[in-house]
Amino acid sequence: MGAAEVARTEPIVILGGGIGALTSAIYLGRAGFSPLVIEGRLPGGLLTQSHLVQNWPGEMEINGLELTEKIRAQAEANGAQLISAEVIGVDFSKRPLIITTRSLDGSEETLNIRAESCIIAMGTEPNYLHVPGEKEFWGKGVTNCAVCDGSLYKDQVVGVVGGGDAAVLEALYLSNIARKVYVFVRKGSLRAVEEKRVAFLKQTPNVEFLYNTTVEEIQGDGNQVTGVLLKEAGKKRELALDGVFLAIGSTPNSKLFQKALKLDSKGYIVRTKDQQTSLKGVYAVGDIVDPIYKQAISAAGDGAKAALQAQDYISEKLGPMAHVTSPPKQEKAPVSHEVIEIVSVEQFEEELANSSIPIAVDFYATWCGPCKRIAPTFAASADTLAGKVRFLKVNVDRVTPLSNSYNVRAMPTMILFDASGAETERGVGPVPITQMLKQLHVDQ
Ligand SMILES: Cc1cc2nc3c(=O)[nH]c(=O)nc-3n(C[C@H](O)[C@H](O)[C@H](O)COP(=O)(O)OP(=O)(O)OC[C@H]3O[C@@H](n4cnc5c(N)ncnc54)[C@H](O)[C@@H]3O)c2cc1C
C-alpha cells in the first residue's frame, strides 16, 4: 500500500475513539495491555455532540463532551495509547491483520499496523437529505450539530429535520438559544422514545412541530441559508429560516470492512457470538453493530464484552502473558507554537492592520468537540510557520461581535487573510481546515 510498516505486532488494536472504543480500552488497559486506540476524526465519538446526557448511570445529567473526556482520561490512565489518526484500509485476508492508518496531525503520514486481534468501534455517519442547497450551504446555515453550532443562532429562526430522539434533543437545545424552532417531521408523529423530553418539548412555547412535512430544498443568498422549501401534506410552501439542523439518522462506518467481514443489508457488522464478527479475533461494538438501540451505555457494554473476548483470544493464541510485549507509551516532543488569543474586536483589527504577513484565524468554542480536534494541528502549524503566517484564535462566545461580523455560521471555521487584511479563503469543519493548513505549508 506504500505505507510505512510498524515492525512490532500489536496484540489488540482498537479502531475508533467513541464510548465503545474507550470502554474496551479501559478494560484492556486494566488487564495489562496498552492497546492502541485509533481515534479517528471525532475523539470521544458522537456523544460529544450531546449537550445533555441524562441516562448515563451515576450522572443525573452531564454534558456529552465532559463525559467522554472523563472516559478518555480513564482509558489513558489505564495505559491506552490514543492515536490521532484514521483507519483508511484493512487487510484481514491473512495473519497478522493489517490496519492502515493516516495521521490526522497534519502530516497525513500513513502507517501499516500489524495486529493479532482488533476491536472495531467506528460508529456511524450522520445521514444527509440530498436535496438542492444542502451541499452548497453546508457550514453556512446547514449543519448536523446543534451543540457545535447552536450558539451562532441566538434569537434567530431555525429548523430541525427529523423525528427521533436526536431531533428532539437538538430542538430542545436550540429552543434555549433561537427565537423560534421548527421541527420538520416526515411522518404524522415522532418516533422518539424519550417520552419525558418529548412532553417537555411539546410544551416549549417557541417550538413548533410541522408533521407530514419534508424539506425539498434549502434556499440561500449565496452566502447563507435564508429559508427552506417545504412539502406539507402534498403542498409546497417556502419558509424563511436562518439555520437548518439535520437529525435524520445515520449509516454505519463499515465500508472498509465490506470485503473482510459479513455485513447486513444496511451495512451493520454482523456478530456471530457476543461481539465476535464473522472473522475470528475481530470484534465489533457499539453503533456500528446496532441498528436498533444506538445508546452510549449499550456501546460501553459491547466494549467491555469485546475486550474480555479479545483477551481470551490472545491468551489462547499467544499464551497468558502475551500482553507484556506491549511497549511503553511514546511521548511526542512538545511544540513551541504561538497562537494569539483574541479578546476584543479592537485587538483583532489592530492585528489585521499591522501584519505584514498572512493571518490564519481559528473561530472556536470551548464546548465544541471538533474544535478541540483541530486545535493541536492549528498550533503545530503556528510552530512550523512562525514568522511566515500569524495564527490567531477567537472564542466565539467571548468575542461574539467578531464572529457575527465575519458571518461565522459553524464551528470550527478558519479564515485566511492576506497581508493587506483581505479575506482570501475560508474553511468550515476539521477536514477542510486541515487541508487549508496543509496547503499553507506548501505555499509558504
Ligand atoms: C446529538 C446526539 C445526542 C445523543 N445523546 C445520547 C444520550 O443522551 N444518551 C445515549 O445513551 N446516547 C446518546 N446518543 C447516542 C450515542 O452518542 C451513541 O450511541 C454512541 O456514541 C455510540 O458509540 P460508539 O462508540 O459506537 O460510536 P461513536 O460515538 O459514533 O464513535 C465512533 C468513533 O469512531 C471513529 N471513527 C470513525 N471512522 C473512523 C476511521 N475511519 N478510523 C478511525 N476511527 C474512526 C470516530 O472518530 C469516533 O471516535 C446521542 C447521539 C447524538 C448524535
The ligand as a Tripos MOL2 file, in Angstrom:
@<TRIPOS>MOLECULE
LIG
   53    58     1     0     0
SMALL
NO_CHARGES

@<TRIPOS>ATOM
      1 C1        -26.9010   14.5640   19.3080 C.3       1 LIG1
      2 C2        -26.7840   13.1980   19.9460 C.ar      1 LIG1
      3 C3        -27.1810   13.0090   21.2620 C.ar      1 LIG1
      4 C4        -27.0920   11.7500   21.8600 C.ar      1 LIG1
      5 N1        -27.4820   11.6070   23.1620 N.ar      1 LIG1
      6 C5        -27.3990   10.4100   23.7590 C.ar      1 LIG1
      7 C6        -27.8040   10.2640   25.1280 C.ar      1 LIG1
      8 O1        -28.2460   11.2120   25.7600 O.2       1 LIG1
      9 N2        -27.6660    9.0380   25.6840 N.ar      1 LIG1
     10 C7        -27.1860    7.9510   24.9930 C.ar      1 LIG1
     11 O2        -27.0810    6.8700   25.5640 O.2       1 LIG1
     12 N3        -26.7980    8.0650   23.7140 N.ar      1 LIG1
     13 C8        -26.9140    9.2680   23.0750 C.ar      1 LIG1
     14 N4        -26.5260    9.3920   21.7600 N.ar      1 LIG1
     15 C9        -26.0530    8.1910   21.0540 C.3       1 LIG1
     16 C10       -24.6010    7.9030   21.3970 C.3       1 LIG1
     17 O3        -23.8400    9.0540   21.1630 O.3       1 LIG1
     18 C11       -24.0730    6.7360   20.5640 C.3       1 LIG1
     19 O4        -24.8930    5.6290   20.7400 O.3       1 LIG1
     20 C12       -22.6530    6.3730   20.9920 C.3       1 LIG1
     21 O5        -21.8220    7.4830   20.8530 O.3       1 LIG1
     22 C13       -22.1170    5.2070   20.1470 C.3       1 LIG1
     23 O6        -20.8000    4.9670   20.4980 O.3       1 LIG1
     24 P1        -19.7890    4.2450   19.5090 P.3       1 LIG1
     25 O7        -18.5270    4.1120   20.2600 O.co2     1 LIG1
     26 O8        -20.4100    3.0400   18.9440 O.co2     1 LIG1
     27 O9        -19.6220    5.2200   18.2710 O.3       1 LIG1
     28 P2        -19.3460    6.7670   18.1410 P.3       1 LIG1
     29 O10       -19.5870    7.5030   19.3870 O.co2     1 LIG1
     30 O11       -20.0960    7.1970   16.9210 O.co2     1 LIG1
     31 O12       -17.7930    6.8300   17.8430 O.3       1 LIG1
     32 C14       -17.2680    6.4230   16.6220 C.3       1 LIG1
     33 C15       -15.7860    6.6580   16.6690 C.3       1 LIG1
     34 O13       -15.2020    6.0730   15.5200 O.3       1 LIG1
     35 C16       -14.2600    6.9580   14.9950 C.3       1 LIG1
     36 N5        -14.0830    6.6550   13.5720 N.ar      1 LIG1
     37 C17       -14.9660    6.7450   12.5480 C.ar      1 LIG1
     38 N6        -14.3830    6.4230   11.3950 N.ar      1 LIG1
     39 C18       -13.1000    6.0960   11.7010 C.ar      1 LIG1
     40 C19       -11.9700    5.6860   10.9390 C.ar      1 LIG1
     41 N7        -12.0220    5.5460    9.6190 N.pl3     1 LIG1
     42 N8        -10.8190    5.4530   11.5950 N.ar      1 LIG1
     43 C20       -10.7260    5.5860   12.9380 C.ar      1 LIG1
     44 N9        -11.7580    5.9810   13.6930 N.ar      1 LIG1
     45 C21       -12.9140    6.2340   13.0810 C.ar      1 LIG1
     46 C22       -14.7870    8.3500   15.2840 C.3       1 LIG1
     47 O14       -13.7380    9.3090   15.2850 O.3       1 LIG1
     48 C23       -15.3860    8.1310   16.6610 C.3       1 LIG1
     49 O15       -14.4130    8.3630   17.6490 O.3       1 LIG1
     50 C24       -26.5980   10.6390   21.1270 C.ar      1 LIG1
     51 C25       -26.1910   10.8230   19.7970 C.ar      1 LIG1
     52 C26       -26.2960   12.0890   19.2060 C.ar      1 LIG1
     53 C27       -25.8460   12.2720   17.7840 C.3       1 LIG1
@<TRIPOS>BOND
     1     1     2 1
     2     2     3 ar
     3     2    52 ar
     4     3     4 ar
     5     4     5 ar
     6     4    50 ar
     7     5     6 ar
     8     6     7 ar
     9     6    13 1
    10     7     8 2
    11     7     9 ar
    12     9    10 ar
    13    10    11 2
    14    10    12 ar
    15    12    13 ar
    16    13    14 ar
    17    14    15 1
    18    14    50 ar
    19    15    16 1
    20    16    17 1
    21    16    18 1
    22    18    19 1
    23    18    20 1
    24    20    21 1
    25    20    22 1
    26    22    23 1
    27    23    24 1
    28    24    25 2
    29    24    26 1
    30    24    27 1
    31    27    28 1
    32    28    29 2
    33    28    30 1
    34    28    31 1
    35    31    32 1
    36    32    33 1
    37    33    34 1
    38    33    48 1
    39    34    35 1
    40    35    36 1
    41    35    46 1
    42    36    37 ar
    43    36    45 ar
    44    37    38 ar
    45    38    39 ar
    46    39    40 ar
    47    39    45 ar
    48    40    41 1
    49    40    42 ar
    50    42    43 ar
    51    43    44 ar
    52    44    45 ar
    53    46    47 1
    54    46    48 1
    55    48    49 1
    56    50    51 ar
    57    51    52 ar
    58    52    53 1
@<TRIPOS>SUBSTRUCTURE
     1 LIG1         1 GROUP 0 **** ****
